[in-house]
Amino acid sequence: MLSESYDGTWMALSDDILGLSDAGLYFTSFYFTIATITTVGFGDLSANNFIERAFGIIIMLFGVVSFSFATGSLSSIL
């Protein structure tokens, strides 16, 4: 859930953001960057721990690569 001190940033979308190390903050930043670049968005439910974020990154990148491959194949056929 959103923290009570929501300031409109991505840092308020994660429950465990205050207890993370610098590496954890960078990984969380990377997760939200990938979610933005792949146009998946943050959604109503977002990843709350390292394993969920890592799985989300892998799935998002796999989806982009698959969609790009399918679009390229269809373009070459046409």
Secondary structure, DSSP 8 states (H G I E B T S, - for coil): ---TT--SSGGGG-TTGGG--HHHHHHHHHHHHHHHHTT----SS---SHHHHHHHHHHHHHHHHHHHHHHHHHHHH-
